Amino acid sequence: MAQIEIRLPKMGESVTEATITNWLKQVGDTVAMDEPLVEVATDKVDNELPSEAAGTLIQILFEKDQVAQVGDVIAILSTDGSASAPENSVEDAAPSMTAQNSEGPTINEQTPSLHKAEESVIKSSEGRFYSPLVRNIAQKENISQEELAQINGTGQDGRVTKKDILSYLDNRGNNPIGSTAPNTTQAKAPSVRDSAAPTGNTIAIKEPVVMANSGDEIIEMDRMRKLIAEHMVMSVHVSPHVTSYVEADVTTIVKWRERNKNEFKKREGENLTFTPIFIEAVAKAIKDFPMINVSVSGTNIIKRKDINIGMAAALPSGNLIVPVIKNADRMNLVGLAKSVNELANNARNNKLKPEDIQGGTYTVTNVGTFGNVMGTPIINQPQVAILALGAIRKVPAVIETPDGDLIGIRHKMFLSHSYDHRVVDGALGGQFVRRVADYLEQFDPETLI
């Protein structure tokens, strides 16, 4: 019987695993080439995976909510129309995990093998699953499978969350669970929390436990909101944030866009917004100040060659995502306008691909969209800076002329530049945002588009 293995494909430069969220086909169903087969979720984006071949689905190797590594066989198709599962197909797809150390947990035979460090904490004998983060913490803290299984979980379906396992570690010495707790006389392995915590006389800050009052509504965070929350807390913990502000006169840009937007719409079928003009100015300023376009790895500074500008976009759920315009410095205004519109539309319609949100080196967020004058954005790690664009407002301003100063109505906006003070000093951070404002104020009103 001809069989085809369906493997979890590579979905981005830093994506190594994905959670199976929903099978769109069941065993026995016929699957066409490129037909959506399964929905997966990574730490970057949710995505539908199309079938790599046509045939009949005869075996599903990862159930809903299980985590698969890139390259793992997740399903098997038969190309001769048979719906019966082949013998030993799982063993062919991945090595069996039945021959483990007798001290390890019982593993479902149909679960493809994972990395050795994760084998003992993927699934309990009761069928309880653990996230990769929880598994990694358990491994580093020498928490056995039996001990892990007895931790009370507050997540969906009683799953153990990061907060649950860290809370357990805080009280582990006082209230050990189970008889399999590690021997406390042995040398203690470096703690996950210890390794992440700053040195010196600092006080560990714990999240407050908030009790709901009568009539309050409790709303469970969706998966993306949880990821955003973790990412934001991590960014503030990692980078000392400093924000510089500049006010820019964009009257020339407002008038130029008003003259050209209808013709551009008629010719290109695209809306001409202010965003591509702002991104063009940012790309120019990055070329002038390339040390803004860096990342930090330990004590090393990685200076990026490409200028890939992310732009924060709102999703229908209310969450935010940051699609990336690759090599923005190599595009003209027409190219930038088309890229901005395409990525924004795909974000609104949940059609972004994993590669659309990978590789950003600098981020722009438009808080003016919500009527905000300015904001203090949080850096999108592993970048070192982010620019918030405020609302464009008509304001009275002093206009200098050869015959003296006048008061006139001008279109102005605030630019808020947050940067990582470990590697970006006030001079560089301030000069950069001032240069962006200069490019906006010096915009050529005769620019053709």
C-alpha positions in Angstrom: 0.0 0.0 0.0 1.5 3.4 -1.1 1.8 5.7 1.9 2.8 9.3 2.2 4.0 10.9 5.4 2.7 14.4 6.2 5.3 16.2 8.2 5.0 19.5 10.2 6.8 22.0 7.8 9.1 24.8 8.8 7.0 27.8 9.4 9.5 30.5 10.1 13.2 31.1 11.1 12.6 30.9 14.8 9.6 28.5 14.9 10.6 25.0 16.0 7.2 23.6 17.1 3.5 24.0 16.8 0.4 23.0 18.7 -2.3 21.0 16.8 -5.5 23.0 17.3 -7.9 21.3 15.0 -8.0 18.5 12.4 -10.0 19.5 9.4 -10.1 15.9 8.1 -10.7 12.7 10.0 -9.4 9.2 9.4 -11.1 7.7 6.4 -11.7 11.1 4.7 -10.4 11.8 1.2 -7.9 14.6 1.0 -7.1 16.6 -2.2 -3.7 18.1 -3.0 -3.4 21.5 -1.2 -6.7 21.1 0.6 -6.5 22.4 4.2 -5.8 19.4 6.4 -5.0 20.7 9.9 -5.0 23.9 11.9 -1.8 24.6 14.0 -0.8 27.4 16.3 2.8 28.6 16.9 4.0 31.3 19.2 3.8 33.7 16.2 0.6 33.0 14.3 -2.3 30.5 13.8 -2.2 28.8 10.4 -4.0 26.2 8.2 -1.6 23.6 6.7 -2.6 22.2 3.3 -2.1 18.6 2.4 1.2 17.9 0.5 -0.5 15.1 -1.5 -3.9 13.6 -2.5 -5.2 10.4 -0.9 -7.1 9.0 2.0 -6.2 10.0 5.6 -5.4 6.7 7.3 -3.7 7.8 10.5 -3.5 10.9 12.7 -0.3 10.8 14.9 -0.9 14.0 16.9 -4.2 14.7 18.6 -5.7 18.1 19.2 -3.7 20.2 21.7 -0.5 18.1 21.3 2.7 19.8 20.4 4.7 18.6 17.4 8.2 19.6 16.4 9.1 20.8 12.9 9.8 17.7 10.8 7.6 15.4 12.9 5.2 13.1 11.0 1.7 14.3 12.0 -0.4 12.1 9.7 -0.2 9.4 7.0 -2.1 9.3 3.7 -2.8 6.3 1.5 -2.8 6.9 -2.2 -4.6 3.7 -3.2 -7.9 4.6 -1.6 -7.6 2.2 1.4 -8.8 3.6 4.7 -7.2 1.0 6.9 -4.2 2.0 9.0 -1.0 0.1 8.1 0.7 -2.1 10.6 3.8 -0.6 12.3 3.1 2.7 10.5 3.8 4.7 13.7 7.1 2.9 14.2 8.0 3.7 10.6 7.1 7.4 11.1 9.0 7.8 14.3 11.0 5.7 16.7 8.8 3.9 19.4 9.0 5.3 22.9 7.9 2.1 24.6 11.5 1.0 25.4 12.1 3.7 28.0 13.7 3.5 31.4 11.3 1.8 33.7 11.4 4.9 36.0 10.0 7.1 33.2 6.3 7.8 32.7 4.0 5.8 30.5 3.9 7.2 27.0 1.3 6.7 24.4 2.7 4.4 21.7 1.3 6.6 19.0 3.1 9.7 20.1 6.1 10.4 17.9 9.4 10.8 19.8 10.4 14.3 20.9 13.8 15.6 22.0 15.2 13.5 24.8 15.0 16.4 27.2 11.2 16.5 26.7 10.4 12.8 26.7 9.6 12.5 30.5 7.2 15.4 30.6 5.1 15.3 27.4 2.1 13.4 28.8 1.0 11.8 32.0 -0.5 8.3 32.3 -3.9 10.0 32.7 -3.5 11.8 29.4 -2.6 15.2 30.8 -0.6 17.4 28.4 2.0 20.1 29.3 3.2 23.1 27.3 6.8 23.2 26.1 7.5 26.0 28.6 6.2 23.9 31.5 8.2 20.9 30.3 11.4 22.9 30.1 10.9 24.3 33.6 10.2 20.9 35.0 13.3 19.5 33.4 15.6 22.3 34.7 14.1 22.0 38.2 14.4 18.2 38.3 10.6 17.8 38.7 9.7 14.2 38.1 6.6 13.2 36.0 4.8 11.9 39.2 5.5 15.2 41.0 4.4 17.2 38.0 1.2 15.3 37.7 0.2 16.3 41.2 0.5 20.0 40.7 -2.9 21.7 40.6 -3.4 23.4 37.2 -5.4 26.6 36.8 -5.3 26.6 33.0 -7.9 25.3 30.6 -9.0 21.8 31.4 -6.9 21.9 34.5 -3.6 22.2 32.7 -0.5 23.4 34.5 0.5 26.9 33.5 3.8 28.7 33.9 2.4 30.6 36.9 1.3 27.2 38.5 4.7 25.6 38.3 6.6 28.7 39.4 4.2 29.0 42.4 4.8 25.4 43.2 8.6 25.9 43.1 8.3 28.8 45.5 6.7 26.5 48.1 8.4 23.3 47.1 10.6 23.1 50.2 7.8 23.7 52.6 5.1 21.6 51.0 6.7 18.8 49.0 4.2 16.9 46.8 4.5 13.1 46.5 7.2 10.8 47.5 9.3 11.3 44.4 10.5 14.7 45.1 14.3 15.0 44.5 16.7 14.6 47.4 17.3 18.0 48.9 20.8 17.0 50.0 22.0 16.9 46.4 23.4 19.9 44.7 20.6 22.1 43.5 20.4 22.7 39.8 20.3 26.4 38.7 16.7 27.6 39.0 14.8 28.9 36.0 13.7 31.8 38.1 17.2 32.3 39.6 18.8 32.4 36.2 16.3 35.0 34.9 16.2 37.2 38.0 18.5 40.2 38.2 21.4 40.1 40.7 21.8 42.4 43.7 19.4 43.3 46.5 16.3 43.0 44.5 12.9 41.9 45.7 10.9 39.3 43.7 7.6 40.8 42.7 4.7 38.5 42.5 1.4 39.0 40.7 -1.4 39.9 43.0 -4.2 37.3 43.4 -7.4 39.1 42.4 -10.8 37.9 43.7 -13.9 38.5 41.5 -16.7 40.3 43.2 -20.4 39.3 42.8 -21.6 40.2 39.3 -18.1 40.4 37.8 -17.5 38.7 34.6 -14.4 36.5 34.3 -13.0 36.3 30.7 -10.3 33.8 29.9 -7.5 35.2 27.8 -7.3 33.7 24.4 -4.0 32.1 23.3 -2.7 35.2 21.4 -3.5 37.6 24.3 -1.5 35.3 26.7 1.4 35.4 24.3 1.2 39.1 24.0 1.1 39.5 27.8 4.2 37.3 28.2 6.1 39.1 25.5 5.4 42.5 26.9 6.4 41.5 30.5 9.5 39.9 29.1 10.4 43.1 27.1 10.1 45.4 30.1 12.1 43.0 32.2 14.9 42.7 29.6 15.2 46.3 28.3 15.4 49.5 30.4 13.0 51.6 28.4 13.6 55.3 27.7 11.2 57.4 25.5 12.1 60.6 23.6 9.4 62.9 22.0 9.5 65.1 19.0 6.7 67.2 17.3 6.8 67.2 13.5 5.0 69.6 11.2 3.5 67.4 8.5 1.4 70.1 6.7 3.2 69.6 3.4 2.5 65.8 3.5 -1.2 66.3 4.4 -1.7 68.7 1.4 0.3 66.4 -0.9 -1.7 63.4 0.0 -5.0 65.3 -0.4 -3.9 66.2 -4.0 -2.8 62.7 -5.0 -5.0 60.2 -3.1 -7.9 60.1 -5.6 -5.6 59.7 -8.7 -3.6 57.0 -6.9 -6.8 55.1 -5.9 -8.0 55.3 -9.5 -4.7 54.1 -11.0 -3.5 51.5 -8.5 -6.8 50.4 -6.9 -5.1 51.1 -3.5 -5.7 53.6 -0.8 -2.9 56.1 -0.2 -2.5 56.4 3.5 0.1 58.3 5.6 1.8 55.0 6.8 4.0 54.4 3.7 5.3 58.0 3.9 6.2 57.5 7.6 7.9 54.2 7.0 9.9 55.7 4.2 11.2 58.4 6.6 12.0 55.8 9.2 13.9 53.7 6.7 16.0 56.7 5.7 16.7 57.6 9.3 17.8 54.0 10.0 20.3 54.3 7.2 21.7 57.5 8.8 21.7 55.8 12.3 22.4 52.1 11.7 23.0 51.4 15.4 19.2 51.7 15.9 18.8 48.6 13.7 20.5 46.2 16.1 19.7 43.4 18.6 21.4 42.3 21.8 22.6 38.8 22.5 24.2 38.6 25.9 27.1 41.1 25.7 27.2 41.1 21.9 25.4 43.6 19.6 24.1 42.2 16.4 24.1 44.9 13.7 21.4 44.1 11.2 22.1 44.3 7.5 18.5 44.4 6.3 16.0 47.1 7.3 12.8 45.2 7.9 10.1 47.4 9.4 7.2 45.9 11.4 4.0 47.8 11.6 1.6 47.0 14.4 -1.9 46.1 13.1 -5.1 45.3 14.8 -6.8 41.9 14.4 -10.6 41.4 14.4 -10.3 39.9 17.9 -8.8 43.2 19.2 -5.4 41.7 19.6 -2.3 43.2 17.9 0.1 41.6 15.5 3.2 43.0 13.7 3.5 42.1 10.0 6.9 43.1 8.6 7.8 45.0 5.4 11.1 43.4 4.3 13.8 45.6 2.9 11.7 48.7 3.3 14.7 50.9 2.3 14.7 49.4 -1.2 11.1 50.3 -2.0 9.6 53.5 -3.5 6.4 55.0 -2.2 4.2 52.9 -4.5 5.8 49.7 -3.4 5.5 50.7 0.3 1.8 51.6 -0.1 1.0 48.3 -1.7 3.0 46.3 0.9 1.3 48.3 3.8 -2.2 47.7 2.4 -1.6 44.0 1.6 -0.3 43.2 5.1 -3.0 45.3 6.8 -5.7 43.5 4.9 -4.3 40.1 5.5 -4.0 40.9 9.2 -7.7 41.9 9.4 -8.8 38.8 7.5 -6.5 36.4 9.5 -4.6 35.5 6.3 -1.0 36.4 7.4 1.6 33.7 6.8 4.3 32.9 9.3 6.9 34.5 7.2 4.9 37.8 7.1 5.6 38.4 10.8 9.2 37.1 10.9 12.5 39.0 10.7 11.5 42.5 11.8 14.4 44.8 12.9 12.4 47.9 13.8 8.8 48.5 14.6 6.3 51.4 14.0 3.0 51.6 15.8 0.3 54.2 14.9 -1.5 55.2 18.1 -3.0 58.1 16.2 -5.4 55.6 14.6 -7.2 55.6 18.0 -7.1 59.3 18.4 -4.2 59.3 20.7 -1.8 62.3 20.6 1.2 60.2 21.8 2.1 57.0 23.4 5.0 55.2 25.2 5.3 51.9 23.2 7.0 48.8 24.6 9.9 47.4 22.5 9.2 44.4 20.3 12.0 42.1 21.3 14.6 41.3 20.1 14.6 44.7 18.6 15.9 47.7 20.5 13.6 50.5 19.5 10.0 51.3 18.5 8.3 54.4 17.2 4.8 55.5 18.0 3.0 57.8 15.6 0.5 60.2 17.2 -2.6 61.7 15.7 -2.2 64.5 13.1 -3.9 67.6 14.5 -4.5 71.1 13.3 -2.9 73.4 15.8 -1.9 77.1 15.9 1.8 77.5 15.4 4.5 80.1 14.9 5.5 80.4 11.2 8.9 82.1 10.5 9.0 84.2 7.4 11.5 86.7 6.0 9.2 89.5 7.1 8.8 88.2 10.6 6.9 85.6 12.6 3.3 84.8 12.0 0.7 82.6 13.7 -0.9 80.1 11.4 -2.8 76.8 11.4 -0.5 73.8 10.8 -0.9 70.0 10.8 1.3 68.6 13.5 2.0 65.2 15.2 4.1 63.8 18.0 6.6 61.0 17.5 7.3 58.9 20.6 10.5 56.9 20.4 11.1 54.2 23.0 14.5 52.5 23.0 16.7 50.0 24.9 19.0 52.1 27.1 21.5 49.2 27.4 22.7 49.9 23.9 20.9 53.1 22.7 21.9 56.2 24.7 19.8 59.4 24.8 21.8 61.1 22.2 21.3 58.3 19.6 17.7 57.7 20.5 16.9 61.5 20.4 18.8 62.2 17.2 17.1 59.3 15.4 13.6 60.5 16.1 14.6 64.1 15.3 15.9 62.9 11.9 12.6 61.1 11.2 10.8 64.3 11.9 13.2 66.2 9.7 12.5 63.9 6.8 8.8 64.3 7.3 9.1 68.1 7.4 11.3 68.2 4.4 9.0 66.1 2.2 9.1 67.3 -1.4 5.6 68.5 -2.4 6.5 67.7 -6.0 7.0 64.0 -5.3 5.5 61.8 -8.0 3.7 58.7 -7.2 
